[in-house]
Amino acid sequence: MKFKTKYITPIGADGIHTINTGDWRTKRPVLDQEKCIKCGFCFLHCPVNSIKRIDGQFIINYEYCKGCGICANGCKPKAIEMVQEVEK
């Protein structure tokens, strides 16, 4: 079976549901590409797989990022800063 999403989706009695977990966020990680040393810590430790490597750079998908801060807390060069989420 092929799924339409690469993200974790709950399966219920009426089928598969994609949940936009980014709506839960109170803070968002902002990645400074200039400071990033491309170590991949953020990519490897993101619990919802919202960080992707594209053309050698790590990109955060804010639709699924919950704002947990694991990426920012483990980033050695401090290239990720958690900033207050703006009203949607």
mmCIF file of the C-alpha atoms, coordinates in Angstrom:
data_MODEL
# 
_entry.id   MODEL 
# 
loop_
_atom_site.group_PDB 
_atom_site.id 
_atom_site.type_symbol 
_atom_site.label_atom_id 
_atom_site.label_alt_id 
_atom_site.label_comp_id 
_atom_site.label_asym_id 
_atom_site.label_entity_id 
_atom_site.label_seq_id 
_atom_site.pdbx_PDB_ins_code 
_atom_site.Cartn_x 
_atom_site.Cartn_y 
_atom_site.Cartn_z 
_atom_site.occupancy 
_atom_site.B_iso_or_equiv 
_atom_site.pdbx_formal_charge 
_atom_site.auth_seq_id 
_atom_site.auth_comp_id 
_atom_site.auth_asym_id 
_atom_site.auth_atom_id 
_atom_site.pdbx_PDB_model_num 
ATOM 1  C CA . MET A 1 1  ? 0.000   0.000  0.000  1.00 0.00 ? 1  MET A CA 1 
ATOM 2  C CA . LYS A 1 2  ? 1.401   3.438  -0.932 1.00 0.00 ? 2  LYS A CA 1 
ATOM 3  C CA . PHE A 1 3  ? 0.615   6.396  1.340  1.00 0.00 ? 3  PHE A CA 1 
ATOM 4  C CA . LYS A 1 4  ? 0.265   10.017 0.226  1.00 0.00 ? 4  LYS A CA 1 
ATOM 5  C CA . THR A 1 5  ? 2.396   11.374 3.070  1.00 0.00 ? 5  THR A CA 1 
ATOM 6  C CA . LYS A 1 6  ? 5.809   10.627 4.551  1.00 0.00 ? 6  LYS A CA 1 
ATOM 7  C CA . TYR A 1 7  ? 4.583   11.690 7.993  1.00 0.00 ? 7  TYR A CA 1 
ATOM 8  C CA . ILE A 1 8  ? 3.033   9.607  10.730 1.00 0.00 ? 8  ILE A CA 1 
ATOM 9  C CA . THR A 1 9  ? -0.709  9.438  10.259 1.00 0.00 ? 9  THR A CA 1 
ATOM 10 C CA . PRO A 1 10 ? -3.233  7.884  12.625 1.00 0.00 ? 10 PRO A CA 1 
ATOM 11 C CA . ILE A 1 11 ? -5.524  5.207  11.258 1.00 0.00 ? 11 ILE A CA 1 
ATOM 12 C CA . GLY A 1 12 ? -9.077  5.138  12.546 1.00 0.00 ? 12 GLY A CA 1 
ATOM 13 C CA . ALA A 1 13 ? -12.281 3.285  11.779 1.00 0.00 ? 13 ALA A CA 1 
ATOM 14 C CA . ASP A 1 14 ? -12.919 5.608  8.828  1.00 0.00 ? 14 ASP A CA 1 
ATOM 15 C CA . GLY A 1 15 ? -9.418  5.468  7.316  1.00 0.00 ? 15 GLY A CA 1 
ATOM 16 C CA . ILE A 1 16 ? -6.113  7.313  7.395  1.00 0.00 ? 16 ILE A CA 1 
ATOM 17 C CA . HIS A 1 17 ? -5.952  10.887 8.671  1.00 0.00 ? 17 HIS A CA 1 
ATOM 18 C CA . THR A 1 18 ? -3.137  13.391 8.279  1.00 0.00 ? 18 THR A CA 1 
ATOM 19 C CA . ILE A 1 19 ? -2.937  15.714 11.261 1.00 0.00 ? 19 ILE A CA 1 
ATOM 20 C CA . ASN A 1 20 ? -1.339  19.129 10.849 1.00 0.00 ? 20 ASN A CA 1 
ATOM 21 C CA . THR A 1 21 ? 0.594   18.995 14.120 1.00 0.00 ? 21 THR A CA 1 
ATOM 22 C CA . GLY A 1 22 ? 2.187   22.390 13.433 1.00 0.00 ? 22 GLY A CA 1 
ATOM 23 C CA . ASP A 1 23 ? -0.982  24.047 14.720 1.00 0.00 ? 23 ASP A CA 1 
ATOM 24 C CA . TRP A 1 24 ? -0.073  22.940 18.271 1.00 0.00 ? 24 TRP A CA 1 
ATOM 25 C CA . ARG A 1 25 ? 3.142   24.947 18.345 1.00 0.00 ? 25 ARG A CA 1 
ATOM 26 C CA . THR A 1 26 ? 3.758   27.898 20.692 1.00 0.00 ? 26 THR A CA 1 
ATOM 27 C CA . LYS A 1 27 ? 7.397   28.334 19.625 1.00 0.00 ? 27 LYS A CA 1 
ATOM 28 C CA . ARG A 1 28 ? 8.993   27.649 16.259 1.00 0.00 ? 28 ARG A CA 1 
ATOM 29 C CA . PRO A 1 29 ? 12.579  26.639 15.491 1.00 0.00 ? 29 PRO A CA 1 
ATOM 30 C CA . VAL A 1 30 ? 14.326  29.030 13.122 1.00 0.00 ? 30 VAL A CA 1 
ATOM 31 C CA . LEU A 1 31 ? 17.419  27.611 11.425 1.00 0.00 ? 31 LEU A CA 1 
ATOM 32 C CA . ASP A 1 32 ? 20.266  29.975 10.549 1.00 0.00 ? 32 ASP A CA 1 
ATOM 33 C CA . GLN A 1 33 ? 21.847  28.364 7.468  1.00 0.00 ? 33 GLN A CA 1 
ATOM 34 C CA . GLU A 1 34 ? 25.013  30.478 7.953  1.00 0.00 ? 34 GLU A CA 1 
ATOM 35 C CA . LYS A 1 35 ? 25.685  28.937 11.390 1.00 0.00 ? 35 LYS A CA 1 
ATOM 36 C CA . CYS A 1 36 ? 24.600  25.406 10.423 1.00 0.00 ? 36 CYS A CA 1 
ATOM 37 C CA . ILE A 1 37 ? 27.521  22.949 10.133 1.00 0.00 ? 37 ILE A CA 1 
ATOM 38 C CA . LYS A 1 38 ? 25.322  20.275 8.459  1.00 0.00 ? 38 LYS A CA 1 
ATOM 39 C CA . CYS A 1 39 ? 25.906  17.738 11.255 1.00 0.00 ? 39 CYS A CA 1 
ATOM 40 C CA . GLY A 1 40 ? 22.358  16.353 10.964 1.00 0.00 ? 40 GLY A CA 1 
ATOM 41 C CA . PHE A 1 41 ? 21.570  16.292 14.699 1.00 0.00 ? 41 PHE A CA 1 
ATOM 42 C CA . CYS A 1 42 ? 18.272  18.099 14.100 1.00 0.00 ? 42 CYS A CA 1 
ATOM 43 C CA . PHE A 1 43 ? 17.357  15.746 11.268 1.00 0.00 ? 43 PHE A CA 1 
ATOM 44 C CA . LEU A 1 44 ? 18.156  12.602 13.260 1.00 0.00 ? 44 LEU A CA 1 
ATOM 45 C CA . HIS A 1 45 ? 16.437  13.635 16.490 1.00 0.00 ? 45 HIS A CA 1 
ATOM 46 C CA . CYS A 1 46 ? 13.231  15.290 15.270 1.00 0.00 ? 46 CYS A CA 1 
ATOM 47 C CA . PRO A 1 47 ? 10.455  13.109 16.746 1.00 0.00 ? 47 PRO A CA 1 
ATOM 48 C CA . VAL A 1 48 ? 7.976   13.911 13.952 1.00 0.00 ? 48 VAL A CA 1 
ATOM 49 C CA . ASN A 1 49 ? 10.388  13.837 10.999 1.00 0.00 ? 49 ASN A CA 1 
ATOM 50 C CA . SER A 1 50 ? 9.682   17.488 10.129 1.00 0.00 ? 50 SER A CA 1 
ATOM 51 C CA . ILE A 1 51 ? 13.274  18.278 9.136  1.00 0.00 ? 51 ILE A CA 1 
ATOM 52 C CA . LYS A 1 52 ? 14.451  17.248 5.686  1.00 0.00 ? 52 LYS A CA 1 
ATOM 53 C CA . ARG A 1 53 ? 17.803  17.473 3.918  1.00 0.00 ? 53 ARG A CA 1 
ATOM 54 C CA . ILE A 1 54 ? 17.361  19.144 0.544  1.00 0.00 ? 54 ILE A CA 1 
ATOM 55 C CA . ASP A 1 55 ? 20.333  20.020 -1.675 1.00 0.00 ? 55 ASP A CA 1 
ATOM 56 C CA . GLY A 1 56 ? 22.723  19.719 1.277  1.00 0.00 ? 56 GLY A CA 1 
ATOM 57 C CA . GLN A 1 57 ? 20.710  22.024 3.557  1.00 0.00 ? 57 GLN A CA 1 
ATOM 58 C CA . PHE A 1 58 ? 18.335  21.136 6.352  1.00 0.00 ? 58 PHE A CA 1 
ATOM 59 C CA . ILE A 1 59 ? 14.840  22.567 5.963  1.00 0.00 ? 59 ILE A CA 1 
ATOM 60 C CA . ILE A 1 60 ? 12.076  22.605 8.605  1.00 0.00 ? 60 ILE A CA 1 
ATOM 61 C CA . ASN A 1 61 ? 8.540   21.725 7.522  1.00 0.00 ? 61 ASN A CA 1 
ATOM 62 C CA . TYR A 1 62 ? 6.399   23.899 9.795  1.00 0.00 ? 62 TYR A CA 1 
ATOM 63 C CA . GLU A 1 63 ? 3.181   22.066 8.917  1.00 0.00 ? 63 GLU A CA 1 
ATOM 64 C CA . TYR A 1 64 ? 4.307   19.159 11.108 1.00 0.00 ? 64 TYR A CA 1 
ATOM 65 C CA . CYS A 1 65 ? 6.824   20.733 13.512 1.00 0.00 ? 65 CYS A CA 1 
ATOM 66 C CA . LYS A 1 66 ? 5.368   20.696 17.046 1.00 0.00 ? 66 LYS A CA 1 
ATOM 67 C CA . GLY A 1 67 ? 7.917   23.170 18.409 1.00 0.00 ? 67 GLY A CA 1 
ATOM 68 C CA . CYS A 1 68 ? 9.311   20.733 20.975 1.00 0.00 ? 68 CYS A CA 1 
ATOM 69 C CA . GLY A 1 69 ? 12.805  22.290 20.785 1.00 0.00 ? 69 GLY A CA 1 
ATOM 70 C CA . ILE A 1 70 ? 14.779  19.039 20.647 1.00 0.00 ? 70 ILE A CA 1 
ATOM 71 C CA . CYS A 1 71 ? 16.537  20.271 17.509 1.00 0.00 ? 71 CYS A CA 1 
ATOM 72 C CA . ALA A 1 72 ? 17.500  23.600 19.097 1.00 0.00 ? 72 ALA A CA 1 
ATOM 73 C CA . ASN A 1 73 ? 18.599  22.084 22.418 1.00 0.00 ? 73 ASN A CA 1 
ATOM 74 C CA . GLY A 1 74 ? 20.961  19.649 20.714 1.00 0.00 ? 74 GLY A CA 1 
ATOM 75 C CA . CYS A 1 75 ? 22.377  21.991 18.089 1.00 0.00 ? 75 CYS A CA 1 
ATOM 76 C CA . LYS A 1 76 ? 26.054  22.470 19.031 1.00 0.00 ? 76 LYS A CA 1 
ATOM 77 C CA . PRO A 1 77 ? 26.703  25.617 16.938 1.00 0.00 ? 77 PRO A CA 1 
ATOM 78 C CA . LYS A 1 78 ? 23.375  27.108 18.169 1.00 0.00 ? 78 LYS A CA 1 
ATOM 79 C CA . ALA A 1 79 ? 22.148  27.478 14.587 1.00 0.00 ? 79 ALA A CA 1 
ATOM 80 C CA . ILE A 1 80 ? 18.538  26.863 15.657 1.00 0.00 ? 80 ILE A CA 1 
ATOM 81 C CA . GLU A 1 81 ? 16.709  29.395 17.787 1.00 0.00 ? 81 GLU A CA 1 
ATOM 82 C CA . MET A 1 82 ? 13.252  28.865 19.268 1.00 0.00 ? 82 MET A CA 1 
ATOM 83 C CA . VAL A 1 83 ? 11.129  31.977 18.702 1.00 0.00 ? 83 VAL A CA 1 
ATOM 84 C CA . GLN A 1 84 ? 7.605   32.768 19.845 1.00 0.00 ? 84 GLN A CA 1 
ATOM 85 C CA . GLU A 1 85 ? 4.994   31.659 17.324 1.00 0.00 ? 85 GLU A CA 1 
ATOM 86 C CA . VAL A 1 86 ? 2.896   34.420 15.816 1.00 0.00 ? 86 VAL A CA 1 
ATOM 87 C CA . GLU A 1 87 ? -0.909  34.362 15.843 1.00 0.00 ? 87 GLU A CA 1 
ATOM 88 C CA . LYS A 1 88 ? -2.325  32.364 12.924 1.00 0.00 ? 88 LYS A CA 1 
# 
